[in-house]
Amino acid sequence: MAAPLSHTSLSPLRTIAVVGLGTMGTGIAEVLARAGREVIGIDISEAQAAKAVAALETSTARAVARGRITERERGDVRARFRTFTGIQAAADADLVIEVTPESYEIKQQVFSELDAVVRPETVLATGTNALSVTRLAADSARPERVLGLHFFNPAPAMKLVEIVSCVLTAPQAVASVTDLAIELGKEPVAVGDRPGFVADGLLFGYLNQAAAMYEAKYATREDIDAAMRLGCGLPMGPLALLDLIGVDTARTVLEAMYTASRDRLHAPTPILKQLSEAGLTGRKSGRGFYTYEAPGSATVVRDALTPLSGGPAVPGRDVRAVGVVGSGTMACGIAEVFAKAGYEVVLAARGEEKAQAAKARIGTSLSRSVDKGRMTVEAAAETLVRITPAGSCDAFADVDLALEAVAEDLEVKRQLFTALDKVCKPGAILATTTSSLPVVACARATSRPEDVIGMHFFNPAPAMKLVEVVRTVLTGDDVHATVRALCSAVRKHPVDCGDRAGFIVNALLFPYLNNAVKMVQEHYASLDDIDAAMKLGGGYPMGPFELLDVVGLDVSLAIERVLHREFRDPGLAPAPLLEHLVAAGCLGRKTGRGFREYAGR
């Protein structure tokens, strides 16, 4: 091993070589050139190098047209980017970033050739998102100079850069690259060497589970993607994202993660192998989970799996009056949704006083909508008039749909459904908003299980567009058709799923949150770095720890226990750190302390 570095031996990272001019390498080269660095682009393919130059020409022309840079600045950027086909061109670089295919053999060959041509003080960075930086460093002649520099696609737009050090990396090398990332206008996050690092380490497990969910025919690709976009506020659904990343790339990343972790959640689901080996790698090939207009196009076109448009094949039931059971946030929100859409609503709580208080809260919510210009005073008043408070569900004799939003306790719900069965007229639909309990258990508490269905709204119900429509093996086709049509009538997006723990959203969301807790528990990364990585690198509206504290750690733990109990996968076992925080009464924002502390409850 070479002698330890001294801080004075570091050169300013002014001249930077980028080895591999694919989409990511070209994007990194553009970021560097626009930030005033001399960029040496290296690719064994002259055609690929020419394509990189053309891409820079196009993007800088667009920047001029939008007034972001001048024509003179554009000329300077173009002059700073030179391309070559031989590794010798990197001889004078202060930093080399390799962005070659995810293969140890290819990357080790590149590093070996770089060792022979670069200066002793040159920092060597790998752009891998799946392979071991330690292994690449150990095979280098200068392991203390090797680190990971993981940009996100598209590099010019994405702010996150993960800077990966291993036990061999010199701190000065990390410091110089961190300074560079900041100068480039990026948000650097320091992480250790493990497959996927932070962002991809959490993201790819989630993507793999979504692919497995689709492969099991639990839900359609459209419903899985819509559920995660509308239920979690994600910019893309997981299957569309796999097509964008490349199904073959995702499979390679997951293989590397599974080799290191032996976690079944990282074992690539077979459909990824099948699609990859068939050449159906996503957008780049024109077909993956979806079919595209042409290779490289983002436009999805109809194929044999595209759902038919039009009305339901089975005629539904007539719904004019709706009964909502509960007095909490969810019950009030659902009552507001139906009343706004013109339905007569009976809002039943445990006692007349609680019911009146719940209606008053809806009135406050409607007033806020008026203040924000979302509805008129007259419309708000008409909406409130449609809501009739009641002290018990005995008032549901004439409703066409009875929907419960009470505590997430199976025995409580079963007792309620037994009561609804006696009160509600024949033909009335009985629905539960449960997020984790078996809908069929509620159905079996009645004499008409064919009339029972799940309608899982998301909080806050007036704002969130998603409803998971959960059929049991006993649910009637006409009940299912009615509820789907009803969702559309109240301006919600219905997605179909079967009656199993977590349905779509929670079954994909909570293992991801649990894995984030495990990262902190293992001292791999900090809360702030993980939250930043997922917001900046994954486009998530909230980091996992922000979201856990909002949802409530006790609620999260309960859902994770249900998932673990249903699927029996060791990887789904709740992280001990989450168990400990809940046992200590640290439940998130509602108690003033969860993963973080808050000024007030």
GUKEFI-28550 format. One record per residue (C-alpha): x, y, z; residue number from 1. Coordinates in nm, 2 decimals. Layout:
<recs>
((X; Y; Z); NUM),
...
</recs>
This chain:
<recs>
((0.00; 0.00; 0.00); 1),
((0.12; 0.35; -0.08); 2),
((0.22; 0.59; 0.20); 3),
((-0.06; 0.79; 0.37); 4),
((-0.16; 1.11; 0.20); 5),
((-0.07; 1.45; 0.33); 6),
((-0.32; 1.73; 0.28); 7),
((-0.06; 1.93; 0.09); 8),
((-0.03; 1.66; -0.18); 9),
((-0.38; 1.72; -0.30); 10),
((-0.42; 1.90; -0.63); 11),
((-0.72; 2.12; -0.70); 12),
((-0.97; 1.91; -0.90); 13),
((-0.96; 2.13; -1.21); 14),
((-0.90; 1.88; -1.49); 15),
((-1.14; 1.58; -1.47); 16),
((-1.16; 1.27; -1.69); 17),
((-1.48; 1.09; -1.74); 18),
((-1.44; 0.73; -1.86); 19),
((-1.75; 0.60; -2.02); 20),
((-1.98; 0.83; -2.22); 21),
((-2.31; 0.67; -2.19); 22),
((-2.61; 0.86; -2.05); 23),
((-2.47; 0.90; -1.70); 24),
((-2.11; 0.98; -1.81); 25),
((-2.23; 1.24; -2.06); 26),
((-2.45; 1.40; -1.80); 27),
((-2.16; 1.42; -1.55); 28),
((-1.93; 1.56; -1.82); 29),
((-2.19; 1.83; -1.89); 30),
((-2.22; 1.92; -1.52); 31),
((-1.84; 1.95; -1.49); 32),
((-1.79; 2.15; -1.81); 33),
((-2.07; 2.40; -1.71); 34),
((-1.90; 2.44; -1.37); 35),
((-1.57; 2.55; -1.53); 36),
((-1.38; 2.23; -1.52); 37),
((-1.16; 2.10; -1.81); 38),
((-1.33; 1.77; -1.90); 39),
((-1.16; 1.48; -2.08); 40),
((-1.43; 1.24; -2.21); 41),
((-1.30; 0.89; -2.28); 42),
((-1.50; 0.61; -2.45); 43),
((-1.37; 0.32; -2.66); 44),
((-1.65; 0.39; -2.91); 45),
((-1.59; 0.69; -3.14); 46),
((-1.97; 0.69; -3.21); 47),
((-2.05; 0.72; -2.84); 48),
((-1.80; 1.00; -2.79); 49),
((-1.96; 1.19; -3.09); 50),
((-2.30; 1.13; -2.94); 51),
((-2.18; 1.28; -2.61); 52),
((-2.06; 1.59; -2.79); 53),
((-2.39; 1.62; -2.97); 54),
((-2.58; 1.59; -2.65); 55),
((-2.37; 1.87; -2.50); 56),
((-2.44; 2.08; -2.81); 57),
((-2.81; 2.03; -2.77); 58),
((-2.84; 2.09; -2.40); 59),
((-2.63; 2.41; -2.41); 60),
((-2.83; 2.54; -2.71); 61),
((-3.14; 2.48; -2.51); 62),
((-2.98; 2.67; -2.21); 63),
((-2.91; 2.97; -2.44); 64),
((-3.26; 2.96; -2.58); 65),
((-3.40; 2.97; -2.22); 66),
((-3.17; 3.26; -2.12); 67),
((-2.97; 3.06; -1.87); 68),
((-2.64; 3.11; -2.04); 69),
((-2.50; 3.34; -2.31); 70),
((-2.38; 3.22; -2.65); 71),
((-2.03; 3.31; -2.54); 72),
((-2.06; 3.10; -2.22); 73),
((-2.19; 2.81; -2.44); 74),
((-1.88; 2.83; -2.65); 75),
((-1.66; 2.82; -2.34); 76),
((-1.85; 2.51; -2.21); 77),
((-1.81; 2.33; -2.55); 78),
((-1.44; 2.42; -2.56); 79),
((-1.38; 2.27; -2.21); 80),
((-1.51; 1.93; -2.33); 81),
((-1.28; 1.72; -2.53); 82),
((-1.33; 1.35; -2.62); 83),
((-1.08; 1.06; -2.68); 84),
((-1.09; 0.69; -2.73); 85),
((-0.78; 0.59; -2.53); 86),
((-0.72; 0.59; -2.16); 87),
((-0.39; 0.77; -2.20); 88),
((-0.59; 1.09; -2.23); 89),
((-0.64; 1.08; -1.86); 90),
((-0.27; 1.13; -1.78); 91),
((-0.30; 1.49; -1.67); 92),
((-0.64; 1.46; -1.48); 93),
((-0.67; 1.55; -1.12); 94),
((-0.97; 1.33; -1.08); 95),
((-1.09; 1.04; -1.30); 96),
((-1.46; 0.93; -1.27); 97),
((-1.53; 0.59; -1.44); 98),
((-1.89; 0.53; -1.54); 99),
((-1.85; 0.20; -1.73); 100),
((-2.10; -0.09; -1.72); 101),
((-2.17; -0.26; -1.38); 102),
((-1.91; -0.53; -1.41); 103),
((-1.61; -0.60; -1.19); 104),
((-1.41; -0.72; -1.48); 105),
((-1.46; -0.41; -1.69); 106),
((-1.41; -0.17; -1.39); 107),
((-1.10; -0.35; -1.27); 108),
((-0.95; -0.33; -1.62); 109),
((-1.02; 0.04; -1.64); 110),
((-0.86; 0.10; -1.29); 111),
((-0.56; -0.11; -1.39); 112),
((-0.51; 0.09; -1.71); 113),
((-0.55; 0.42; -1.51); 114),
((-0.29; 0.31; -1.26); 115),
((-0.04; 0.30; -1.54); 116),
((-0.10; 0.65; -1.68); 117),
((-0.23; 0.89; -1.40); 118),
((-0.02; 1.09; -1.16); 119),
((0.03; 0.94; -0.80); 120),
((-0.19; 1.21; -0.65); 121),
((-0.48; 1.17; -0.89); 122),
((-0.81; 1.07; -0.72); 123),
((-0.99; 0.77; -0.89); 124),
((-1.36; 0.76; -0.85); 125),
((-1.60; 0.48; -0.95); 126),
((-1.96; 0.57; -1.04); 127),
((-2.09; 0.22; -0.94); 128),
((-2.42; 0.20; -0.76); 129),
((-2.40; -0.17; -0.68); 130),
((-2.04; -0.30; -0.68); 131),
((-1.80; -0.30; -0.39); 132),
((-1.58; 0.01; -0.38); 133),
((-1.35; -0.18; -0.13); 134),
((-1.29; -0.46; -0.38); 135),
((-1.21; -0.21; -0.66); 136),
((-0.98; -0.02; -0.43); 137),
((-0.80; -0.33; -0.31); 138),
((-0.71; -0.42; -0.67); 139),
((-0.58; -0.07; -0.74); 140),
((-0.21; 0.03; -0.71); 141),
((-0.33; 0.33; -0.51); 142),
((-0.62; 0.21; -0.29); 143),
((-0.61; 0.52; -0.07); 144),
((-0.70; 0.73; -0.37); 145),
((-1.01; 0.52; -0.47); 146),
((-1.36; 0.61; -0.37); 147),
((-1.72; 0.61; -0.50); 148),
((-1.88; 0.91; -0.66); 149),
((-2.24; 0.82; -0.73); 150),
((-2.44; 1.07; -0.93); 151),
((-2.81; 1.03; -1.01); 152),
((-2.98; 1.03; -1.35); 153),
((-3.02; 1.28; -1.51); 154),
((-2.69; 1.42; -1.36); 155),
((-2.75; 1.78; -1.46); 156),
((-3.08; 1.79; -1.28); 157),
((-3.04; 1.56; -0.98); 158),
((-2.89; 1.73; -0.67); 159),
((-2.78; 1.42; -0.48); 160),
((-2.42; 1.28; -0.50); 161),
((-2.33; 0.99; -0.27); 162),
((-1.96; 1.00; -0.18); 163),
((-1.85; 0.65; -0.08); 164),
((-1.55; 0.57; 0.12); 165),
((-1.41; 0.24; 0.24); 166),
((-1.16; 0.13; 0.50); 167),
((-0.88; 0.20; 0.25); 168),
((-0.99; 0.55; 0.15); 169),
((-0.78; 0.85; 0.26); 170),
((-0.99; 1.12; 0.43); 171),
((-0.83; 1.39; 0.22); 172),
((-0.95; 1.23; -0.10); 173),
((-1.30; 1.23; 0.04); 174),
((-1.27; 1.60; 0.14); 175),
((-1.15; 1.71; -0.20); 176),
((-1.43; 1.53; -0.38); 177),
((-1.69; 1.66; -0.13); 178),
((-1.57; 2.02; -0.20); 179),
((-1.60; 1.95; -0.57); 180),
((-1.96; 1.83; -0.53); 181),
((-2.05; 2.14; -0.34); 182),
((-1.89; 2.36; -0.60); 183),
((-2.09; 2.18; -0.87); 184),
((-2.41; 2.28; -0.68); 185),
((-2.48; 1.93; -0.56); 186),
((-2.58; 1.79; -0.22); 187),
((-2.30; 1.55; -0.11); 188),
((-2.39; 1.26; 0.13); 189),
((-2.11; 1.07; 0.29); 190),
((-2.18; 0.69; 0.30); 191),
((-1.99; 0.37; 0.36); 192),
((-1.94; 0.09; 0.12); 193),
((-2.24; -0.14; 0.09); 194),
((-2.43; -0.25; -0.22); 195),
((-2.67; 0.02; -0.33); 196),
((-2.54; 0.27; -0.07); 197),
((-2.83; 0.47; 0.07); 198),
((-3.07; 0.57; -0.21); 199),
((-3.04; 0.27; -0.43); 200),
((-3.01; 0.04; -0.13); 201),
((-3.36; 0.15; -0.02); 202),
((-3.50; 0.21; -0.37); 203),
((-3.41; -0.12; -0.54); 204),
((-3.56; -0.34; -0.27); 205),
((-3.89; -0.15; -0.31); 206),
((-3.87; -0.18; -0.69); 207),
((-3.80; -0.56; -0.66); 208),
((-4.11; -0.61; -0.44); 209),
((-4.33; -0.41; -0.68); 210),
((-4.21; -0.63; -0.97); 211),
((-4.28; -0.94; -0.76); 212),
((-4.63; -0.81; -0.68); 213),
((-4.70; -0.77; -1.05); 214),
((-4.55; -1.11; -1.13); 215),
((-4.79; -1.27; -0.88); 216),
((-5.08; -1.10; -1.06); 217),
((-5.19; -0.94; -0.74); 218),
((-5.25; -0.61; -0.92); 219),
((-5.21; -0.47; -1.27); 220),
((-4.90; -0.27; -1.36); 221),
((-5.12; 0.04; -1.40); 222),
((-5.28; 0.00; -1.05); 223),
((-4.94; -0.06; -0.88); 224),
((-4.79; 0.25; -1.04); 225),
((-5.10; 0.47; -0.98); 226),
((-5.12; 0.35; -0.61); 227),
((-4.76; 0.45; -0.54); 228),
((-4.79; 0.79; -0.72); 229),
((-5.12; 0.89; -0.57); 230),
((-5.08; 0.72; -0.23); 231),
((-4.72; 0.83; -0.16); 232),
((-4.68; 1.13; -0.38); 233),
((-4.39; 0.97; -0.58); 234),
((-4.30; 1.12; -0.92); 235),
((-4.32; 0.77; -1.09); 236),
((-4.47; 0.44; -1.02); 237),
((-4.22; 0.15; -0.95); 238),
((-4.27; -0.04; -1.28); 239),
((-4.24; 0.27; -1.49); 240),
((-3.93; 0.36; -1.30); 241),
((-3.78; 0.01; -1.36); 242),
((-3.84; 0.07; -1.73); 243),
((-3.67; 0.40; -1.71); 244),
((-3.37; 0.27; -1.52); 245),
((-3.35; -0.04; -1.74); 246),
((-3.47; -0.38; -1.63); 247),
((-3.13; -0.53; -1.69); 248),
((-2.96; -0.26; -1.49); 249),
((-3.20; -0.32; -1.20); 250),
((-3.14; -0.69; -1.21); 251),
((-2.76; -0.64; -1.20); 252),
((-2.79; -0.40; -0.90); 253),
((-3.02; -0.64; -0.71); 254),
((-2.79; -0.94; -0.78); 255),
((-2.50; -0.74; -0.63); 256),
((-2.71; -0.64; -0.33); 257),
((-2.83; -1.00; -0.27); 258),
((-2.48; -1.14; -0.29); 259),
((-2.38; -0.90; -0.01); 260),
((-2.69; -0.91; 0.21); 261),
((-2.85; -1.25; 0.14); 262),
((-3.18; -1.07; 0.21); 263),
((-3.47; -1.22; 0.02); 264),
((-3.60; -0.87; -0.05); 265),
((-3.30; -0.82; -0.27); 266),
((-3.31; -1.15; -0.45); 267),
((-3.42; -1.04; -0.81); 268),
((-3.77; -1.16; -0.88); 269),
((-3.78; -1.40; -1.18); 270),
((-3.97; -1.16; -1.41); 271),
((-3.66; -0.93; -1.41); 272),
((-3.45; -1.21; -1.55); 273),
((-3.72; -1.31; -1.80); 274),
((-3.76; -0.96; -1.94); 275),
((-3.38; -0.90; -1.94); 276),
((-3.30; -1.22; -2.13); 277),
((-3.58; -1.15; -2.38); 278),
((-3.43; -0.81; -2.45); 279),
((-3.73; -0.63; -2.30); 280),
((-3.52; -0.40; -2.09); 281),
((-3.75; -0.10; -2.07); 282),
((-3.77; 0.23; -2.25); 283),
((-3.43; 0.19; -2.42); 284),
((-3.55; -0.12; -2.60); 285),
((-3.91; 0.01; -2.66); 286),
((-4.06; -0.25; -2.43); 287),
((-4.03; -0.37; -2.07); 288),
((-4.32; -0.37; -1.82); 289),
((-4.49; -0.13; -2.06); 290),
((-4.47; -0.09; -2.44); 291),
((-4.33; 0.23; -2.58); 292),
((-4.38; 0.42; -2.91); 293),
((-4.02; 0.35; -3.01); 294),
((-3.68; 0.25; -2.84); 295),
((-3.58; 0.54; -2.62); 296),
((-3.93; 0.70; -2.63); 297),
((-4.11; 0.79; -2.30); 298),
((-4.45; 0.76; -2.47); 299),
((-4.65; 0.45; -2.35); 300),
((-4.87; 0.28; -2.61); 301),
((-5.15; 0.03; -2.58); 302),
((-5.06; -0.33; -2.57); 303),
((-5.23; -0.66; -2.49); 304),
((-5.21; -0.59; -2.12); 305),
((-5.36; -0.24; -2.13); 306),
((-5.70; -0.23; -1.94); 307),
((-6.01; -0.17; -2.16); 308),
((-6.16; 0.17; -2.12); 309),
((-6.53; 0.24; -2.08); 310),
((-6.79; 0.15; -1.81); 311),
((-6.80; -0.16; -1.60); 312),
((-6.90; -0.49; -1.77); 313),
((-7.12; -0.57; -1.47); 314),
((-7.41; -0.34; -1.38); 315),
((-7.37; -0.18; -1.04); 316),
((-7.61; -0.08; -0.76); 317),
((-7.78; 0.26; -0.71); 318),
((-7.61; 0.46; -0.43); 319),
((-7.78; 0.79; -0.31); 320),
((-7.72; 0.79; 0.07); 321),
((-7.40; 0.70; 0.25); 322),
((-7.34; 0.62; 0.62); 323),
((-6.99; 0.68; 0.77); 324),
((-6.91; 0.53; 1.11); 325),
((-6.64; 0.71; 1.32); 326),
((-6.56; 1.05; 1.45); 327),
((-6.18; 1.07; 1.38); 328),
((-5.99; 1.24; 1.10); 329),
((-6.05; 0.97; 0.85); 330),
((-6.42; 0.94; 0.91); 331),
((-6.47; 1.32; 0.89); 332),
((-6.26; 1.34; 0.57); 333),
((-6.46; 1.06; 0.40); 334),
((-6.79; 1.22; 0.51); 335),
((-6.67; 1.55; 0.36); 336),
((-6.57; 1.38; 0.03); 337),
((-6.92; 1.22; -0.02); 338),
((-7.11; 1.53; 0.09); 339),
((-6.91; 1.75; -0.15); 340),
((-7.00; 1.51; -0.43); 341),
((-7.37; 1.55; -0.36); 342),
((-7.45; 1.24; -0.15); 343),
((-7.66; 1.25; 0.16); 344),
((-7.44; 1.14; 0.45); 345),
((-7.52; 1.01; 0.79); 346),
((-7.22; 1.04; 1.02); 347),
((-7.25; 0.81; 1.31); 348),
((-7.03; 0.83; 1.62); 349),
((-7.04; 0.69; 1.98); 350),
((-7.30; 0.93; 2.10); 351),
((-7.47; 1.24; 1.97); 352),
((-7.22; 1.48; 2.12); 353),
((-6.93; 1.31; 1.94); 354),
((-7.12; 1.31; 1.61); 355),
((-7.20; 1.68; 1.64); 356),
((-6.83; 1.76; 1.72); 357),
((-6.73; 1.56; 1.41); 358),
((-6.97; 1.76; 1.19); 359),
((-6.83; 2.08; 1.34); 360),
((-6.48; 1.97; 1.24); 361),
((-6.60; 1.91; 0.89); 362),
((-6.75; 2.26; 0.89); 363),
((-6.40; 2.40; 0.99); 364),
((-6.24; 2.21; 0.71); 365),
((-6.49; 2.35; 0.46); 366),
((-6.43; 2.70; 0.59); 367),
((-6.06; 2.65; 0.52); 368),
((-6.15; 2.55; 0.16); 369),
((-6.36; 2.86; 0.12); 370),
((-6.07; 3.08; 0.26); 371),
((-5.83; 2.92; 0.00); 372),
((-6.07; 2.99; -0.28); 373),
((-6.14; 2.62; -0.35); 374),
((-6.52; 2.64; -0.30); 375),
((-6.78; 2.91; -0.25); 376),
((-6.95; 2.99; 0.08); 377),
((-7.28; 2.86; -0.07); 378),
((-7.12; 2.53; -0.18); 379),
((-6.97; 2.48; 0.16); 380),
((-7.30; 2.55; 0.33); 381),
((-7.49; 2.31; 0.10); 382),
((-7.22; 2.04; 0.17); 383),
((-7.26; 2.07; 0.54); 384),
((-7.64; 2.05; 0.52); 385),
((-7.61; 1.71; 0.35); 386),
((-7.43; 1.57; 0.66); 387),
((-7.66; 1.44; 0.94); 388),
((-7.49; 1.35; 1.27); 389),
((-7.62; 1.04; 1.46); 390),
((-7.53; 0.89; 1.79); 391),
((-7.52; 0.53; 1.66); 392),
((-7.53; 0.33; 1.34); 393),
((-7.90; 0.26; 1.41); 394),
((-7.96; 0.56; 1.18); 395),
((-7.83; 0.37; 0.88); 396),
((-8.16; 0.19; 0.80); 397),
((-8.19; 0.37; 0.46); 398),
((-7.82; 0.41; 0.35); 399),
((-7.70; 0.24; 0.03); 400),
((-7.34; 0.23; 0.14); 401),
((-7.22; 0.19; 0.50); 402),
((-6.85; 0.27; 0.54); 403),
((-6.66; 0.23; 0.87); 404),
((-6.35; 0.42; 0.97); 405),
((-6.31; 0.32; 1.34); 406),
((-6.01; 0.19; 1.53); 407),
((-5.78; -0.06; 1.36); 408),
((-5.88; -0.35; 1.58); 409),
((-6.03; -0.66; 1.42); 410),
((-6.26; -0.75; 1.71); 411),
((-6.40; -0.39; 1.72); 412),
((-6.46; -0.40; 1.34); 413),
((-6.62; -0.75; 1.35); 414),
((-6.87; -0.64; 1.62); 415),
((-6.95; -0.33; 1.41); 416),
((-7.01; -0.53; 1.10); 417),
((-7.24; -0.76; 1.29); 418),
((-7.44; -0.45; 1.40); 419),
((-7.44; -0.31; 1.04); 420),
((-7.57; -0.64; 0.91); 421),
((-7.87; -0.61; 1.13); 422),
((-7.94; -0.24; 1.07); 423),
((-7.87; -0.19; 0.70); 424),
((-8.13; -0.27; 0.44); 425),
((-8.09; -0.57; 0.20); 426),
((-7.87; -0.47; -0.09); 427),
((-7.67; -0.21; 0.10); 428),
((-7.30; -0.23; 0.06); 429),
((-7.09; -0.26; 0.37); 430),
((-6.73; -0.13; 0.34); 431),
((-6.42; -0.11; 0.57); 432),
((-6.14; 0.14; 0.54); 433),
((-5.89; -0.09; 0.71); 434),
((-5.53; -0.05; 0.60); 435),
((-5.40; -0.38; 0.74); 436),
((-5.67; -0.61; 0.86); 437),
((-5.84; -0.89; 0.66); 438),
((-6.15; -0.76; 0.49); 439),
((-6.29; -1.12; 0.47); 440),
((-6.29; -1.14; 0.85); 441),
((-6.53; -0.84; 0.86); 442),
((-6.74; -1.00; 0.58); 443),
((-6.77; -1.33; 0.78); 444),
((-6.92; -1.13; 1.07); 445),
((-7.22; -1.07; 0.85); 446),
((-7.49; -1.28; 0.69); 447),
((-7.41; -1.12; 0.35); 448),
((-7.04; -1.15; 0.29); 449),
((-7.10; -1.09; -0.09); 450),
((-7.19; -0.73; 0.00); 451),
((-6.87; -0.65; 0.19); 452),
((-6.57; -0.48; 0.04); 453),
((-6.26; -0.28; 0.14); 454),
((-6.24; 0.09; 0.05); 455),
((-5.90; 0.21; 0.18); 456),
((-5.89; 0.59; 0.16); 457),
((-5.57; 0.78; 0.24); 458),
((-5.53; 1.06; 0.48); 459),
((-5.63; 1.34; 0.44); 460),
((-5.92; 1.19; 0.25); 461),
((-6.04; 1.52; 0.09); 462),
((-5.69; 1.58; -0.06); 463),
((-5.57; 1.23; -0.14); 464),
((-5.69; 1.09; -0.47); 465),
((-5.63; 0.72; -0.41); 466),
((-5.87; 0.45; -0.29); 467),
((-5.76; 0.09; -0.28); 468),
((-6.06; -0.12; -0.36); 469),
((-6.02; -0.45; -0.19); 470),
((-6.22; -0.75; -0.30); 471),
((-6.24; -1.07; -0.10); 472),
((-6.30; -1.41; -0.25); 473),
((-6.67; -1.36; -0.15); 474),
((-6.73; -1.01; -0.28); 475),
((-7.00; -0.98; -0.55); 476),
((-6.91; -0.85; -0.89); 477),
((-7.19; -0.59; -0.88); 478),
((-7.05; -0.47; -0.54); 479),
((-6.71; -0.43; -0.69); 480),
((-6.84; -0.25; -1.00); 481),
((-7.05; -0.02; -0.78); 482),
((-6.76; 0.08; -0.56); 483),
((-6.53; 0.15; -0.85); 484),
((-6.79; 0.38; -1.01); 485),
((-6.86; 0.54; -0.68); 486),
((-6.48; 0.63; -0.64); 487),
((-6.49; 0.80; -0.98); 488),
((-6.81; 0.98; -0.88); 489),
((-6.64; 1.13; -0.58); 490),
((-6.33; 1.22; -0.79); 491),
((-6.10; 0.95; -0.65); 492),
((-5.88; 0.71; -0.84); 493),
((-5.97; 0.34; -0.76); 494),
((-5.71; 0.07; -0.78); 495),
((-5.80; -0.30; -0.75); 496),
((-5.62; -0.54; -0.52); 497),
((-5.68; -0.86; -0.33); 498),
((-5.74; -0.91; 0.04); 499),
((-5.40; -0.95; 0.18); 500),
((-5.19; -0.76; 0.43); 501),
((-5.08; -0.41; 0.33); 502),
((-5.27; -0.42; 0.00); 503),
((-5.06; -0.23; -0.26); 504),
((-4.93; 0.08; -0.09); 505),
((-4.85; -0.03; 0.26); 506),
((-4.71; -0.36; 0.14); 507),
((-4.45; -0.17; -0.07); 508),
((-4.40; 0.14; 0.16); 509),
((-4.34; -0.01; 0.50); 510),
((-4.06; -0.26; 0.41); 511),
((-3.88; 0.04; 0.26); 512),
((-3.93; 0.24; 0.58); 513),
((-3.82; -0.06; 0.79); 514),
((-3.50; -0.09; 0.58); 515),
((-3.42; 0.28; 0.64); 516),
((-3.45; 0.22; 1.02); 517),
((-3.21; -0.07; 0.99); 518),
((-2.96; 0.16; 0.82); 519),
((-2.96; 0.39; 1.11); 520),
((-2.96; 0.10; 1.36); 521),
((-2.65; -0.03; 1.20); 522),
((-2.48; 0.32; 1.21); 523),
((-2.45; 0.31; 0.83); 524),
((-2.59; 0.66; 0.77); 525),
((-2.75; 0.94; 0.97); 526),
((-3.12; 1.03; 0.97); 527),
((-3.06; 1.35; 0.79); 528),
((-2.84; 1.19; 0.52); 529),
((-3.09; 0.91; 0.45); 530),
((-3.38; 1.16; 0.44); 531),
((-3.18; 1.39; 0.21); 532),
((-3.08; 1.09; -0.01); 533),
((-3.44; 0.98; -0.07); 534),
((-3.57; 1.33; -0.14); 535),
((-3.29; 1.44; -0.36); 536),
((-3.20; 1.11; -0.52); 537),
((-3.54; 0.94; -0.54); 538),
((-3.78; 1.23; -0.57); 539),
((-3.97; 1.13; -0.26); 540),
((-4.18; 1.42; -0.11); 541),
((-4.06; 1.32; 0.24); 542),
((-3.76; 1.13; 0.37); 543),
((-3.84; 0.80; 0.55); 544),
((-3.78; 0.93; 0.90); 545),
((-3.99; 1.24; 0.84); 546),
((-4.27; 1.01; 0.71); 547),
((-4.24; 0.77; 1.00); 548),
((-4.27; 1.05; 1.25); 549),
((-4.58; 1.18; 1.07); 550),
((-4.75; 0.84; 1.04); 551),
((-4.67; 0.75; 1.40); 552),
((-4.41; 0.49; 1.50); 553),
((-4.68; 0.28; 1.68); 554),
((-4.89; 0.27; 1.37); 555),
((-4.59; 0.19; 1.15); 556),
((-4.48; -0.09; 1.39); 557),
((-4.83; -0.24; 1.39); 558),
((-4.84; -0.25; 1.00); 559),
((-4.49; -0.40; 0.99); 560),
((-4.59; -0.67; 1.23); 561),
((-4.89; -0.75; 1.02); 562),
((-4.68; -0.78; 0.71); 563),
((-4.42; -1.00; 0.88); 564),
((-4.69; -1.22; 1.02); 565),
((-4.86; -1.26; 0.68); 566),
((-4.56; -1.31; 0.45); 567),
((-4.33; -1.49; 0.70); 568),
((-4.02; -1.32; 0.54); 569),
((-3.74; -1.26; 0.79); 570),
((-3.65; -0.94; 0.60); 571),
((-3.99; -0.80; 0.70); 572),
((-3.93; -0.84; 1.07); 573),
((-3.96; -0.49; 1.24); 574),
((-3.63; -0.33; 1.31); 575),
((-3.55; -0.35; 1.69); 576),
((-3.48; 0.02; 1.70); 577),
((-3.84; 0.09; 1.60); 578),
((-3.96; -0.15; 1.86); 579),
((-3.75; 0.02; 2.13); 580),
((-3.87; 0.37; 2.04); 581),
((-4.24; 0.26; 2.05); 582),
((-4.18; 0.09; 2.39); 583),
((-4.02; 0.41; 2.52); 584),
((-4.33; 0.61; 2.41); 585),
((-4.15; 0.80; 2.13); 586),
((-4.43; 0.78; 1.87); 587),
((-4.34; 1.07; 1.65); 588),
((-4.49; 1.41; 1.61); 589),
((-4.80; 1.33; 1.81); 590),
((-4.59; 1.28; 2.13); 591),
((-4.32; 1.54; 2.05); 592),
((-4.05; 1.29; 1.99); 593),
((-3.99; 1.00; 1.75); 594),
((-3.68; 0.97; 1.54); 595),
((-3.65; 1.34; 1.59); 596),
((-3.76; 1.58; 1.87); 597),
((-4.04; 1.84; 1.80); 598),
((-4.11; 2.17; 1.98); 599),
((-4.47; 2.07; 2.06); 600),
((-4.71; 1.79; 2.00); 601),
</recs>
